[in-house]
Amino acid sequence: MNHEKPHLILVADDEADIRGLLRILLEKDGHRVLEAADGIAALEALRDHSDISLILLDIMMPNLDGFETARALRKKTDAPILFLTARSSDSDKSAAYGNGGDDYIVKPFHSTDLRLKVGAMLRRYELYRARGEETAEEGDGIVRFTGDVEWHPEKKAIYKMGVPVELTEREYLLFARLAESRGECLNPATLYEEVWGEAYLASSSNTVIVHIANLRRKLEKEPSSPALIRTVWGKGYRVD
């Protein structure tokens, strides 16, 4: 993978071998890497480097664990946080998202899975920043849609008739990806690979379908006759 502009990625893990491995993988893709051996060092790295684009954060660390570190980081940066965890229960995943994380990957992980996930998260971050710059020029930074739906990119929140809508992390990312390409049809493969950060398989379309249905249920006035998230038959979905 080649990048016109290298990203600065912070890797926080108390295991030197894992930090070294991640450095090799990320530098191979053209990124710059900062290392931190614990949460305190991660916070210091962010203080000294405001241009960090992504944070890879181990959960089980001394001094400050990954969750405590993420909560502190989130007060200072909107850069995405990818948790590295040896635990994969639903409660662990919920805790990762609930403490400021944007995604997680379970150890041991395959290098390809990690690189795909990192690439997808960086693309989303670039799009968020680009959209934020565009909307800031327009005025209040809020993107408005039919049905009294509003997207607040800076807050990473969706409102319907002025009330915040409870979305899962994937639901939010899926809507944001569609909203970023407003009026453009995106096929399920593109949505899955960019939102889930994994290679698209035939069965992956079911995952996209379920999440689209959930979004319609939460955002549309008439979910059975959607006016916001439209299906382009045989091609994919678009947001108008």
N, C-alpha and C positions, 0 to 999 in steps of 0.2 A: 504494500500500500504506500503510495506516495502522497505527500501533502504539500501544497504550495507554501503554506505557512505552518511551520512546526508548532505544535501545542506544547505547553508546559504542563506536565502531569506530576502530581504529588503522590508518592507511594508510601503509605504508613503501615509498617508491619514490624513486629519485634523480632522476626526471624530473618537474619541477614541473607540466608540462602534464597528465601522467597523474594526479598527485595532485589537481589542480584538477578534472579530469573526474570522478574517483571521488567527490570531495566533493560535487559537484553531484548526481550520481546517488543517493548515499546520503542526503544531506539531503532530497532530494525524497521519500524514503520515511520521513522523520521521524527519522532517526538523527542522532546527534552524531558529529563526525569530528575525530580528531587526526591531524596529518600529521608524518611523519618523513622526512628526506631520505636517511638511511642507517641501517645496522643499529645503530650506537651510539646515535643519536637515538631509535630505536625502543625500545631497552632503557631509556633514560632516561624515555621517555614511560610505559612500564609501571611504572617505579619510582614515578612521581608520580601514576599513575591506576590504582588497583587494581580499578576497576569496568569495565575494558575487556571487552567481550563477544565481540569478533571482531577478528582481525588479518589484514589484506590485505598480503601481503609479496612484494615483487619479489625475484627470485633474483639477478639481476646488479646488485649495488650495490657502491660503493666501501667501503673500510675493513673492514666485515664483509659478506660476501655473505649472501644469503637463507638458505642452509642453516646457516651458522654462527650467524646471528641466531636462527633457529628453535630450534636446540638450546639456546641460552642462554635464550630466552623460555620454552621448555618446562619449564625448571627452576623458573620463577617463577609460571607460570599454566597453567591447563587450558583457557583460552579457545581455541576453534578457530582454526587458521591456514589461510588460503586463499592458496596460492602464485600469483603472477602470473608467467607464464613465456612466453618467445618460443619455447621448445623443447618439442617434443611427442613425442619418442621414448619407447619403453617404459623405457629406462634412466633418462631424465630423470624420468619419472613415478614410478618406483620410488625414485629418490633423494629426490623430494619427500616421499613417505610415510615413507621411512626416516629422514628428518631432523626428524621431529616435525610434519609437515604433515598436515592432515586432508583437504584437497582441493586442486585446482589448476584454473586456467583459463588457456587459451593466448591470448596476445596475437597479433593484435588480437582483441578479443572484442566480442560484441554486447551492448549495454546490457541487453537483456531477459535474456540468459543470465546475466549477472553478478547482476542483481537476484534472479532465481530462486534462484541458488546461494546468495547471501547470506541470503535469507529462509529457505531450507531449513536452512542451518547454524545460524542463530540459533534456529530452532524446536527443533532437536536439542539445542542447548546449554541452552536453558531446561528441556527435559524431563530432561536429565541432572542438572541442578541440583535440580530438583523431586524426582526419584527419589532423589538423594543425601540430600536433607533427610528424606524419608520413611523411608528405610532407616536413616539415622543414629538416628532416634527409635526404630526397632525394635531396634537393637543394633549389630551389626557391619557394617552397610551392605551385606551380601552378599544377593543375591536367589537363591533356590534353586529348582530345577526338577526335574521327573522325570528319571530316568536319571542321577542324580548330577551334573547340570550346574549350575554356579554362575556367576552374572554378578556381576562386581566393578566397579560403575560408576566408582568413584574411580580404579581402575587401568585402566579401559577394557579389561578382559580377561575372557575366558570360560575356565572350568575344567571339565574332565570327570574325575570320579573323582580330584580333587585335582591334576590335571596341566593346565598351561596349554595351550589349544588354539591352534594357529597358524591365524589367520584373516586374510584380506586385509582392507583397510580397508572395502571395501564389504560384505563378509560380516559384519564386526562391526557396522557401522552398521545393516544390515538386521535382524540378530538383535536389536539393542538397540531398534530401533523397534517390532518385534513384542513384545518383552518389556515395553516401556513401556505397551503396551495389552493386557497379559496377559488372555486370555479373550475378547478382542474380535477380530472378523474384520476384517482390513484388505484392501481390494482391491488388485490389482496397480498400478492408476493412482496410488493414494495412496502406496504404497510406493515406486514409481519416482520420483515427483515430490519426495518428501521425502528420500529417501536419495540419489538421483542429482542432485537439484536441477535437473532439466530437464523440459521439457514432455513429457507422456506421448503416445506414438504407438502405433499398433497393434503395431508390431514390438518395442516396449519390453517387452511381456509375456514375450518369450523371454529377455530379460536377467534379469528377475526369476525366471523358472523355473529358469534355470541356477544362479543364486546360491542359491536355495532348495535345489536338489539338492545343491550343494556343502556347505551347512550341515548338511543331513541326513546326508551321508556322514561328516562330521567329528564330529557331536554325538549322533546317534541310535545306540542299541544295534542296532536293525534298520532301516537306512535305507529298505528296501522296505516297511516297515510302521511308519511314524513314530508315536511316542507323544508327542513334544515339539512339533514343528512340524507342525501338522495342516492339511490342505487342506479348506476348506469349499467343496464343489463348486459352481461357478457364481458364487461370491462372492469367494473369496480365501484368505487364510491366517490362522492364529492360533497363538499359543503358549499352552500350558496349564501 
